[in-house]
């Protein structure tokens, strides 16, 4: 391996991958390539166009390094026809894993997901949101980390050191789903170490009968930016934060009960909560289909001063799984603001396989908003439908 490292600088990328494969017990190559198109129903508030097409490539390289170690490398790149800021690349994962007995250690760039609810994930604070990828905030940037896991009968402990901060991505001046003024790249940090501030995260989880409970703690740079208007620009402000989180999910018959709640001490102090249920009707319409009925309540103690959605809202949705060989699923949901009857959003998600390697997904969003003081008032003309063809190799 030392000889390999000494000659790596003179080798092309493909040759390096080939030599690594020879050094390892096993090498696998997979990934996906997408062709996507968003069609907006009207021109943007700042005159942006209606059509937005993209090409996406996300390969995955996997090496098995002996009996108890492996390395995964997952780069990502999107080319966008409308928004230069949405044309971007990222390393979603470049992670070394070693495991022994009841312990695991991961070092590199990785993704960690915490959360159980459908409409929002309050406790999910490790990775930064890749906000130009999707509206729901579930796409994340890769996070540099040292991640230690201990798996015992009395519970699982995850402890992480996060030595580098990733700034949130935002649409550019030609992009859609952005504020009236584009978000500036000139960011402000509370910490003098800026993006080099070392953050920490800790989570304990355990199953108690049919209930899965997670208790988490985070200390470091707040992944959710505040915004300041300075010099005619909207600048993200990343404050320091301490967050205590609790997530609970339990199965009671055909009911799935969910809860996420946090207390965050940052530039402001607040509590947040998302709680609700999903009830599944098995064999609906005398077929093999399953129909899930979802309802959740979202609360933020800051009320209208919150810089996030869901301060006093209800989410209601339905999930239909056809249980066919193509794994066809459809999700329809509506989020209603309880303080303003004219403020609501609706989403449609559908997906299915065409072949063993080709799938399609359909996403649509509707934003209804006639309240200028509302956080999402800028998106009132950004209703769109998006079709994606995804090839898996």
N, C-alpha and C positions, 0 to 999 in steps of 0.2 A: 504493500500500500504506500510506503514511503517513496518508492520509485515512481509510483503513479502520480503522487503529488508533485514530485520534482519536475516532471515533464508536462504537467497539466497546462502550464502557461503556453506551451507551443502547439497545443492540440486544438482542433476545432471542437465546437460544442457536440457535434454528432460523434466524434471520435471519443470524447470524454465519456459520453453515455455508454458507448460500446464497451470501453475498458471497465467502467464501473460494473456493468452487467457481468463481465467475465470474473470479476473479483467477488461477486455475490453468489449466494446460494440460489437466488431466484430473482428474475427481473420481469416486471409487467409494465405494459404501456396501454393506457386507455384514455378516455376523455370524451369531450363533446364539442361539436361545432354547430352554431345556431345562425339561422337567417331570421331576422325579426323586422316587423314593420308596425309602427304606431300611426294610427290615423286619428287626428284630433277633429272634433266636430266643428270648430270655428277657429279663426285666426287668434293668435295670442293677444294679450292686452298691450304688448309692445310691438305688435305687428309680426310676430314670429309665424312661420309657415305651419301648415296643417299636417304635412307628411314628415315622418321621421323613420328612416330605415337604418338597420344596424347589422354588422357581422360580428359574431362572437366566437372566440376560440379559447378553450380551456382543456389542455391536455393534462394527463396525470402520469407521472413516472414513479414507479414503486420498486424499491430494492429490498430484498430480504437479506439482512446482514447476520448470518448465523442463526442460532436457534431462539435467541431472545432479543433480537434487535432488528429494526427496519428503518428505512428512510423514505419519505414521500415528498415529492416536489410537484406542486400544482400551480403553474403560472396562469394568468388570465389576461386577455386583451379584447377590447371592444373598439370597433371603428363605427362612428356614428355620422350620418349624413347631414345632420342639422346643427349639432352642438359640439364645438371643439372641446369643451370641457368633458363631455361624455365620451369622447374618444380618449381612452385611457387604458393603462395596463396596471397590473398588480400581481404580487406573489401571494396567492391565497394560502399556500402552505409550502413550507420547506422545513420539514420536521423530522428530527431524529427521535426514535422511540426505543427505550430499553426497558425490559420488564423482568422481574424476578420475584418468586414467592407471591406475596400479596402487594407488591409495589410496582409502580410505573414512573418513569421519568421521561419527559419530552422536552427537547431543546430545539429552538429555532423559531420559525414563523408558523403560527397555527390559528385555528378557529375553535372557540369554545362557545357552546350555546347553553344558556340557562333560561328556563321558562316553561309554562304549561298552558297559558291562556291563548285564545285565538286572536283577539282584537289588538292586543299590545303585549309587549314583553318588558315589564318594568325592571325585573331583576337581571336582565341580560346586559351586563355592563363591561365585559372583558374586551370585546372587539368593537371597533368603530364602525358606524353605519356607512355603507357606500350608497349615499343618498341619490346619486344619479342613476342607479341601476333599477330601482323599483320604488313604488309609492309606499308600500307597506313597511319599509325599513328593515326587511329581513335579510337583505344582502349585506355582507360584512367584508371589511378589509382585513387582510392578514395581520396578525398581531405578534410582534417579537415577544418571546416568553421563555421562561423556565418553569415547567409545569410538573409538579410532583403529586402523585396519587397514591393513597393508601386505601386498600380495600379489605375491610375486616367484617366479621359477623355483626359487630356493633355499629357499623356504618362506613361510609366512604368519605374520605377527606381529600379535597383538592386544594393545593396551595400553589400560588403562582407569583412569580416575580416578573413584572412587565417593564422592561428597561427603556422602552421607546414609545412615544405617543404618535398616533396617526390622526391627522386632521380630517374632518369630515369633508366629503366631496359635495359640490353643489353645481347646479346647472349654470352655464355661462349666459352671456347676454343674448345669444341667439337661441338658447334652449327654452324648453317649456317647463311648467311646474316650478317656477321661480318667483321670488318677490318682485315688486315693481322695480326696485333697484337690485341689480345682481349682487350676490354676496361676494365681498372682496376676498382676495387671496392674502391680504395684509391682516394677519390674525394677531390677537392680543392674548398673552398668557398672564395668569396671576403669578405663577412660579418664575423665578429668575432663570431657572434651568430650561424653561420653555419645553420643547418636545423631548428633551433628554431627562425629564423628571422620572424617577423610578417609582412605579406604582405597584400595589400589592392587591391580591384577591385571594379569598379563602371561602370554601364552601363545604358544609357537612350535609350529607344526604343519607336517608335510611328509609326502608320500607317497614311500615307498621301495619301488618295485616294487608288490607287492600288500599292502604293510604301511603303515598310516596311524599315524603317531606324533605324540603331543602332549606337550609339556613345559610345565608351568604353575607360576606362583608367585603367591601371594596374601599381602598384609600388611594387617592391619586388624582390625576387630571380628569375632570368631568368629561365624559364622552359627549354629553349634550351641551353644545355651545349656547351661551347667551349671545345677544346681538346688540351692538352699539352703533348708533348713527354718528359718524365722525367724518368731516370733510366731504360731505355728500356721498359717503360710501357706507354700506352696511358691513361692519366688521365683526367676525366671530370672536367672542371672548371666552377663553377656556379657563374656568376657575378651578381651584382645588376642591375636592369633594370627599366626604366620608359617607358611605351608604351601607345601611343594614337592610337585608332583604329576606323575605320568607316566601316560598312557593310550596303549595300543597295541591295534590291531585289524588282523588279517591274514586274507586269504583263501587257503586251501590246498585246492584242489579243491572238494569239497562241505563243507569244514570252515571255520568262522569262529571264529578264536581271539581272545580278548579278555583285556585286563589293565587294571586301574586300581590304582595304589598311591600312597600319600601318606606324607610325614613332616610332622607338625604340632607346632609348638612353641607351646603355649598355657598355660593354667592347669596342665595336665599335658602331658607330651611323649609322643607315641606314633607308631607306624607302623600303617597300615591297608592291606589288600590285598583285592581281589576279582579272581578270575581263573578262566577256564574256556573253554567252547566252545559253539558251536551247530552241530550237524550236520544238514544238510537232505537229506531223502529226496524226490526229485522224482518226481511221478507215482505217489504211494502208492495202493494198492488199485486199481491199473490205471485211475486217473482222473487229472484234471488237478490234483488236490490236491497240495500240498507239505506235508510234515511235518517240523518242526524239533525236534530233541532237544537240550535245553539242560542243562548242568551247570556250576555255579560253586562255588568255595570262598571263604568270607568269613572274614577274620582281622583282629583288633585286638589289638595288643600289650598293652593294658591288661587283657585278660581280663575277668573278672567285674566289674571296677571301671569298665568302659566305660559311658558314659551313652548308648550307641547299641547297636542290635542288630547281630548279625553278628560277634561276637568270635571265634567258632570254630564256624562253621555250614556246612552244605552246602545249596545250592539245586539242585533238579532240576525240570525242567519240559518241557512239550511245546507247540509252537505249530503249529496247523493252519490253513493258508490254502487256501480252496476255489478261489481264482482265478476266481470267478464275477463277473458284472456288478455284483453288490451288494457286492463286496469283503468277503465274510464271513470273519472270523478268530476263532479260539478259542485262548486261552492258559490252560494249567493248570500251576500250580507249587506246590511244597512246599519250605519252608525248615525244616531240622532242626538243632536245637542238638546239637552233638557232645558237650557236657559233661553235658547232662541229656536223657535219652531221652524224658521226658514233655513236653518243651518243643518245640513245632513250630507252624508256621502254614501255611495253604494258601490259595491264591487262584485264582479263576476269572475270566477276562476274555473276553467275547464281544461282537462287534459286527457289524452288517450294515446295509445301506441298505434302506429300504422304498420310497422314491421318490427322485427327483433332489434333493429338498429335505429329506427326513425319514429319520432313522436311529434305530436303537435300540442301546443298549449294556446289557450285563448284567455286574455285578461282584458277586463273593461272597467273603467272607473267613471263615476258620475259625481260631480261636486255641485251642490246647490247651496248658495250663500248670498244673502242680501244684507248682511250685517258688516259694515266697513271696519268695525273694531275687532272682528274675529280674526284669529291667527291665519286661517286659510281663505280669507276673502280674495287674495290674489289668484287663487286657483279656480275661480268661478267660471272661467271660460276654457278650462283645461280638460274637459271631458274627452276621453279617448277610448279607443279599442285597439288592442295589440294582438297580433298573430305571430307565433313563433314556430318554426320547424327546427327540430333538434335532432341532430345525427350523433349517435353514440358509437364510438369505435373502441 
